[in-house]
Amino acid sequence: MTRQKLRLIRPWRTGLLILGIALIIVAFVILTPWKVPNVSSQPHPAASYPEALQSVETLQAQEPPDMNPVCRLQLMTHAKKVDRAIILVHGYTNCPQQFRALGQRFYDIGYNVLIAPLPHHGLADRLTEAHGQLTAEELAAYADKTVDIAQGLGDQVTMMGISAGGVTTAWAAQHRGDIDLAVIISPAFGFKQIPTPLTAAAMNLYTFLPNSFTWWDPVRQLEAAPEHQYPRYSTHALVQTLRLGFAIQAQAQRVKPAAQKIVIVHGDMRAGNFLFDRKGEIRGILDWEMMHLGDPLEDLAWSMNRLWSWSEPERAGFLIPREQGVKIWEEASGFKADRDALFWWELFTSVKAIAIWVSMNKVYAAGANTDPIVGYGGIWATDLQRRIILSQMRELQ
């Protein structure tokens, strides 16, 4: 190759290198969340039951007059501070009515229950655009205020939230050490329409686009949602929810959550859904589609379902003795596994498994999935799970 040709190639190489570096920088900037708030907690916990009631009355007085009656703040109280209080945080575009029945059940077993509307929620005009004004800072302030009130309602405080309420609960769990248990249900840290790696990019884009409102159900529109729920969502409100979510994730990388315990039930917790490295450390957990609110013993029971160790039922997941597995779980979780309750959950998970195997049979028989593993797995697992249930029922005698 002549020197003249080399001189012609070198500028191209340099140009390509510069272009490559520029593209990497642009991609980094686009995929990094912008304007992530640094929202610190400002706790002022109620020192007594009367002080908590006074704060509730203040919130009620601040509610706009044009609210849907079922969406106003709901306080279910035993007229005194009790052992346990719970805060229920509804989802985005919903209102306290979403958790009314669940709140009643907690009240019936002795809890004081607080269900307050999120900012800009619960208005009688379901087509209002007020919720488009929602901010991450307002969600954090809401979390602080409700936890402050709950401190005067119960000696132990649980906070439970779903969707944007789940993100709000996660923020409180990260910042408030006076939460004894945080239950985070389907938190809106992302949306299924957007691939996870592109969540930050989508948030950045919609931050600068004009706010818009979209029907949750474009076909049924107003008829699709319950009468207490807004039928449309705001792009800017979703952006603000993501902003708070990214703020929580950023802080969680530096500081562990302040809440005493955080509970999410995976629903399919077993060795087959773990990703291990060469040292045997768990690096990832798969299949979260059955994630839900529940008793953490359900995950323990499912992981020890005798189907997973069908030929050696006393070895959990074909790995270690069952009792050793329970002790490891107790040490790692901080919970105590009541053996009678654990047996009930083991029986429950066997019934749950039967429903899954029978569904596999139905799908295969209908021709919707002709994979032989589905047909064989359904038949084999159904038969074996029935035998396991019979064995468990004999133990009840």
C-alpha positions as CSV (number, residue, x, y, z in Angstrom):
1,M,0.0,0.0,0.0
2,T,1.5,3.3,-1.0
3,R,2.0,6.2,1.4
4,Q,-0.5,8.3,-0.6
5,K,-3.3,5.7,0.1
6,L,-2.4,5.5,3.8
7,R,-2.7,9.3,4.0
8,L,-6.2,9.0,2.5
9,I,-7.3,6.1,4.9
10,R,-6.1,7.7,8.1
11,P,-8.5,10.7,8.1
12,W,-11.4,8.2,7.5
13,R,-10.3,6.2,10.5
14,T,-10.0,9.3,12.6
15,G,-13.4,10.5,11.5
16,L,-15.1,7.1,12.2
17,L,-13.5,7.1,15.7
18,I,-14.7,10.6,16.4
19,L,-18.2,9.6,15.2
20,G,-18.2,6.5,17.3
21,I,-17.3,8.4,20.4
22,A,-19.9,11.0,19.7
23,L,-22.6,8.4,19.3
24,I,-21.6,6.8,22.6
25,I,-21.8,10.1,24.3
26,V,-25.2,10.9,22.8
27,A,-26.5,7.4,23.7
28,F,-25.3,7.9,27.3
29,V,-27.0,11.3,27.6
30,I,-30.3,10.0,26.1
31,L,-30.4,6.8,28.2
32,T,-29.5,8.6,31.4
33,P,-32.6,10.0,33.3
34,W,-32.7,13.8,33.4
35,K,-34.1,16.0,36.1
36,V,-34.1,13.3,38.7
37,P,-35.3,15.0,41.9
38,N,-33.3,15.0,45.1
39,V,-36.3,14.9,47.4
40,S,-35.4,14.5,51.1
41,S,-37.8,13.5,53.8
42,Q,-39.2,16.1,56.2
43,P,-40.7,14.0,59.0
44,H,-43.0,15.4,61.6
45,P,-44.6,12.3,63.2
46,A,-47.7,12.8,65.2
47,A,-46.8,12.4,68.9
48,S,-50.3,11.3,69.9
49,Y,-53.7,10.1,68.6
50,P,-55.3,13.5,69.0
51,E,-52.5,15.1,67.0
52,A,-53.0,12.5,64.3
53,L,-56.7,13.3,64.2
54,Q,-56.0,17.0,63.9
55,S,-53.7,16.4,60.9
56,V,-56.4,14.3,59.3
57,E,-59.0,17.1,59.8
58,T,-56.5,19.6,58.2
59,L,-56.2,17.4,55.1
60,Q,-59.9,17.0,54.9
61,A,-60.4,20.8,55.1
62,Q,-58.0,21.2,52.2
63,E,-59.9,18.8,49.9
64,P,-61.6,20.6,47.0
65,P,-65.4,20.9,47.3
66,D,-66.0,19.2,43.9
67,M,-64.6,15.8,44.9
68,N,-66.4,12.5,44.3
69,P,-67.8,11.6,47.8
70,V,-66.3,8.1,47.7
71,C,-62.9,9.5,46.9
72,R,-62.5,11.7,50.0
73,L,-60.0,10.8,52.7
74,Q,-61.1,7.7,54.5
75,L,-60.1,7.1,58.1
76,M,-61.3,3.9,59.8
77,T,-60.4,4.3,63.5
78,H,-61.1,2.6,66.8
79,A,-61.2,6.0,68.5
80,K,-57.7,5.4,70.0
81,K,-54.2,4.5,69.1
82,V,-53.9,0.8,68.6
83,D,-51.1,-1.7,68.1
84,R,-51.2,-1.5,64.3
85,A,-52.0,1.1,61.7
86,I,-52.0,0.8,57.9
87,I,-51.7,3.4,55.1
88,L,-53.3,2.2,51.8
89,V,-52.1,4.2,48.8
90,H,-54.2,3.8,45.6
91,G,-53.0,3.8,42.1
92,Y,-52.6,6.6,39.6
93,T,-56.0,7.9,38.3
94,N,-57.8,5.9,41.0
95,C,-58.9,7.1,44.4
96,P,-59.4,5.8,48.0
97,Q,-62.4,3.8,46.9
98,Q,-60.0,1.3,45.3
99,F,-58.9,0.2,48.7
100,R,-62.2,0.7,50.6
101,A,-63.0,-3.0,51.0
102,L,-59.5,-4.0,51.9
103,G,-59.3,-1.2,54.4
104,Q,-62.5,-2.5,56.0
105,R,-61.0,-6.0,56.4
106,F,-57.9,-4.5,58.1
107,Y,-60.2,-2.4,60.4
108,D,-62.2,-5.5,61.3
109,I,-59.0,-7.3,62.6
110,G,-58.0,-4.3,64.8
111,Y,-56.1,-1.9,62.6
112,N,-56.6,1.8,62.3
113,V,-56.7,2.5,58.6
114,L,-55.8,5.6,56.6
115,I,-56.6,6.0,52.9
116,A,-55.9,9.5,51.6
117,P,-56.3,10.6,48.0
118,L,-53.2,11.3,46.0
119,P,-52.7,14.9,44.9
120,H,-55.1,16.0,42.2
121,H,-57.1,12.7,42.4
122,G,-60.7,12.0,43.3
123,L,-62.5,14.9,41.5
124,A,-66.1,14.3,40.5
125,D,-65.3,15.5,36.9
126,R,-63.7,12.3,35.6
127,L,-62.4,14.1,32.5
128,T,-60.5,16.7,34.6
129,E,-57.0,17.5,33.5
130,A,-55.9,18.4,37.1
131,H,-53.9,15.2,37.5
132,G,-51.6,16.4,34.7
133,Q,-50.2,18.8,37.3
134,L,-48.9,15.9,39.5
135,T,-45.3,16.2,40.5
136,A,-42.7,13.8,42.0
137,E,-42.2,16.3,44.9
138,E,-46.0,16.2,45.7
139,L,-45.9,12.4,45.9
140,A,-43.0,12.5,48.3
141,A,-44.7,15.1,50.4
142,Y,-47.9,13.0,50.4
143,A,-45.8,10.0,51.7
144,D,-44.3,12.0,54.5
145,K,-47.6,13.4,55.6
146,T,-49.5,10.1,55.7
147,V,-46.6,8.4,57.5
148,D,-46.6,11.3,60.0
149,I,-50.3,10.8,60.7
150,A,-50.0,7.0,61.0
151,Q,-47.4,7.3,63.8
152,G,-50.3,8.6,66.0
153,L,-52.7,5.9,64.9
154,G,-50.7,2.8,65.7
155,D,-47.5,1.6,67.4
156,Q,-46.5,-0.3,64.3
157,V,-47.1,1.2,60.9
158,T,-47.6,-0.6,57.6
159,M,-47.7,1.2,54.3
160,M,-49.1,-0.5,51.2
161,G,-49.4,1.0,47.7
162,I,-50.0,0.0,44.1
163,S,-48.9,1.5,40.8
164,A,-47.9,5.2,41.5
165,G,-49.0,4.4,45.0
166,G,-46.4,1.6,45.0
167,V,-43.7,4.1,43.9
168,T,-44.8,6.5,46.6
169,T,-44.6,3.6,49.2
170,A,-41.2,2.7,47.9
171,W,-40.0,6.3,48.4
172,A,-41.4,6.2,52.0
173,A,-39.7,2.9,52.6
174,Q,-36.4,4.3,51.4
175,H,-36.6,7.4,53.7
176,R,-38.7,6.6,56.7
177,G,-37.3,4.3,59.4
178,D,-40.6,4.5,61.3
179,I,-42.3,2.3,58.8
180,D,-42.3,-1.2,60.2
181,L,-43.5,-2.9,56.9
182,A,-43.7,-1.6,53.4
183,V,-45.8,-3.6,50.9
184,I,-45.1,-2.5,47.3
185,I,-47.5,-3.8,44.7
186,S,-46.7,-3.4,40.9
187,P,-44.8,-0.2,41.4
188,A,-44.7,2.0,38.3
189,F,-41.0,2.1,37.8
190,G,-41.6,1.4,34.1
191,F,-44.4,0.5,31.7
192,K,-44.7,-2.6,29.6
193,Q,-45.1,-0.6,26.4
194,I,-41.5,0.7,26.8
195,P,-38.5,-1.7,26.9
196,T,-36.8,-1.3,30.2
197,P,-33.5,0.0,28.8
198,L,-35.4,2.8,27.0
199,T,-37.5,3.9,30.0
200,A,-35.2,6.8,30.9
201,A,-35.0,7.9,27.2
202,A,-38.9,7.9,27.0
203,M,-39.1,9.9,30.2
204,N,-36.6,12.4,28.9
205,L,-38.5,12.8,25.7
206,Y,-41.9,13.2,27.2
207,T,-40.5,15.7,29.7
208,F,-40.2,18.2,26.8
209,L,-43.2,17.2,24.8
210,P,-46.5,18.9,25.4
211,N,-48.7,17.2,28.0
212,S,-51.4,15.0,26.5
213,F,-54.2,12.8,27.8
214,T,-54.9,9.3,26.5
215,W,-57.7,6.9,27.2
216,W,-56.8,3.8,29.2
217,D,-59.2,2.0,26.9
218,P,-59.5,3.7,23.5
219,V,-62.5,1.7,22.6
220,R,-64.8,1.9,25.7
221,Q,-63.3,5.2,26.8
222,L,-65.4,6.6,29.6
223,E,-67.3,3.4,30.2
224,A,-64.2,1.3,30.7
225,A,-63.2,2.6,34.2
226,P,-65.1,2.5,37.4
227,E,-67.1,5.7,38.2
228,H,-64.5,6.8,40.8
229,Q,-61.6,6.5,38.5
230,Y,-60.2,8.9,35.8
231,P,-60.5,7.1,32.4
232,R,-57.5,8.9,30.9
233,Y,-53.8,9.2,31.9
234,S,-51.5,12.2,31.5
235,T,-48.1,11.8,29.9
236,H,-46.6,14.4,32.3
237,A,-48.0,12.6,35.3
238,L,-46.4,9.4,34.2
239,V,-43.2,11.2,33.7
240,Q,-43.3,12.6,37.3
241,T,-44.0,9.1,38.6
242,L,-40.9,7.8,36.7
243,R,-38.9,10.8,38.1
244,L,-39.6,9.7,41.6
245,G,-38.9,6.1,40.7
246,F,-35.5,7.0,39.3
247,A,-34.8,9.1,42.4
248,I,-35.5,6.1,44.6
249,Q,-33.3,3.8,42.6
250,A,-30.4,6.3,42.6
251,Q,-30.6,6.6,46.4
252,A,-31.0,2.9,47.0
253,Q,-27.7,2.3,45.2
254,R,-26.0,4.4,47.9
255,V,-28.1,3.9,51.0
256,K,-30.2,0.9,52.1
257,P,-34.0,1.4,52.7
258,A,-34.9,2.9,56.0
259,A,-38.1,0.9,56.5
260,Q,-37.8,-2.1,58.8
261,K,-39.2,-4.6,56.3
262,I,-40.3,-4.5,52.7
263,V,-42.5,-7.3,51.3
264,I,-43.2,-8.4,47.7
265,V,-44.4,-11.9,47.0
266,H,-42.7,-13.2,43.8
267,G,-45.3,-16.0,43.2
268,D,-43.0,-18.4,41.4
269,M,-39.9,-18.5,43.7
270,R,-38.0,-21.7,43.0
271,A,-34.5,-22.7,42.0
272,G,-35.4,-22.9,38.3
273,N,-36.1,-19.2,38.2
274,F,-32.7,-18.1,39.7
275,L,-29.7,-17.0,37.6
276,F,-26.4,-18.0,39.3
277,D,-22.8,-16.9,38.7
278,R,-19.9,-19.3,38.8
279,K,-19.6,-18.8,42.6
280,G,-23.2,-19.8,43.2
281,E,-24.4,-16.3,44.0
282,I,-27.9,-15.4,42.8
283,R,-27.5,-12.6,40.2
284,G,-31.1,-12.5,38.8
285,I,-34.6,-13.8,39.4
286,L,-36.9,-14.5,36.5
287,D,-40.7,-14.8,35.9
288,W,-42.3,-12.0,37.9
289,E,-45.7,-12.3,36.2
290,M,-47.3,-13.8,39.3
291,M,-45.9,-11.1,41.7
292,H,-48.5,-9.9,44.1
293,L,-49.3,-8.8,47.7
294,G,-49.3,-11.6,50.1
295,D,-47.8,-13.6,53.0
296,P,-44.0,-14.2,52.5
297,L,-44.6,-17.7,53.6
298,E,-46.3,-18.3,50.2
299,D,-42.9,-17.9,48.4
300,L,-41.2,-20.2,50.9
301,A,-43.9,-22.9,50.5
302,W,-43.8,-22.7,46.7
303,S,-40.0,-23.0,46.7
304,M,-40.4,-26.2,48.7
305,N,-43.3,-27.7,46.8
306,R,-42.7,-31.4,46.7
307,L,-43.1,-31.5,43.0
308,W,-39.7,-29.8,42.6
309,S,-38.1,-32.7,44.5
310,W,-40.6,-35.4,43.7
311,S,-38.2,-38.4,44.3
312,E,-36.7,-36.8,47.5
313,P,-39.5,-34.8,49.1
314,E,-37.4,-34.0,52.2
315,R,-34.9,-32.1,50.2
316,A,-36.2,-28.7,49.2
317,G,-35.7,-28.1,45.5
318,F,-33.4,-31.2,45.4
319,L,-30.9,-29.0,47.2
320,I,-30.9,-29.1,51.0
321,P,-33.0,-30.6,53.8
322,R,-36.3,-28.8,54.2
323,E,-35.8,-27.7,57.8
324,Q,-32.4,-26.3,56.9
325,G,-34.0,-24.4,54.1
326,V,-36.6,-22.9,56.5
327,K,-33.9,-21.8,58.9
328,I,-31.9,-20.1,56.1
329,W,-35.1,-18.3,55.0
330,E,-35.7,-17.2,58.6
331,E,-32.2,-15.8,59.0
332,A,-32.3,-14.0,55.6
333,S,-35.8,-12.6,55.8
334,G,-36.0,-11.7,59.5
335,F,-39.4,-13.4,59.7
336,K,-40.4,-16.4,61.8
337,A,-41.9,-19.3,59.9
338,D,-44.9,-20.6,61.8
339,R,-44.9,-24.3,61.0
340,D,-48.7,-24.7,61.0
341,A,-49.0,-21.6,58.7
342,L,-46.2,-22.9,56.5
343,F,-48.0,-26.3,56.1
344,W,-51.2,-24.5,55.1
345,W,-49.3,-22.5,52.4
346,E,-47.7,-25.7,51.2
347,L,-51.2,-27.2,50.7
348,F,-52.3,-24.0,49.1
349,T,-49.4,-24.0,46.6
350,S,-50.2,-27.6,45.7
351,V,-53.8,-26.6,44.8
352,K,-52.4,-23.5,42.9
353,A,-50.0,-25.8,41.0
354,I,-52.9,-28.2,40.0
355,A,-54.6,-25.2,38.4
356,I,-51.5,-24.4,36.4
357,W,-51.0,-28.0,35.2
358,V,-54.7,-28.4,34.3
359,S,-54.5,-25.2,32.3
360,M,-51.4,-26.6,30.4
361,N,-53.5,-29.7,29.5
362,K,-56.3,-27.6,28.3
363,V,-54.0,-25.4,26.1
364,Y,-52.4,-28.5,24.6
365,A,-55.7,-30.3,24.0
366,A,-57.2,-27.2,22.3
367,G,-54.2,-27.1,19.9
368,A,-53.2,-23.6,21.1
369,N,-49.8,-24.9,22.0
370,T,-48.6,-28.1,20.4
371,D,-45.2,-28.3,22.1
372,P,-45.0,-31.9,23.4
373,I,-43.4,-30.7,26.6
374,V,-46.6,-28.8,27.4
375,G,-48.7,-31.8,26.9
376,Y,-46.5,-34.3,28.7
377,G,-45.7,-31.8,31.5
378,G,-49.3,-31.1,32.1
379,I,-50.2,-34.8,32.3
380,W,-47.2,-35.9,34.4
381,A,-47.3,-32.9,36.8
382,T,-51.1,-33.1,37.3
383,D,-50.9,-36.8,38.3
384,L,-47.9,-36.2,40.6
385,Q,-49.4,-33.1,42.2
386,R,-52.6,-35.0,43.0
387,R,-50.5,-37.6,44.8
388,I,-48.7,-34.9,46.7
389,I,-52.0,-33.3,47.8
390,L,-53.3,-36.7,49.0
391,S,-50.1,-37.2,51.0
392,Q,-50.5,-33.7,52.5
393,M,-54.1,-34.3,53.5
394,R,-53.1,-37.6,55.2
395,E,-50.7,-35.6,57.3
396,L,-53.7,-33.5,58.6
397,Q,-55.2,-36.6,60.2
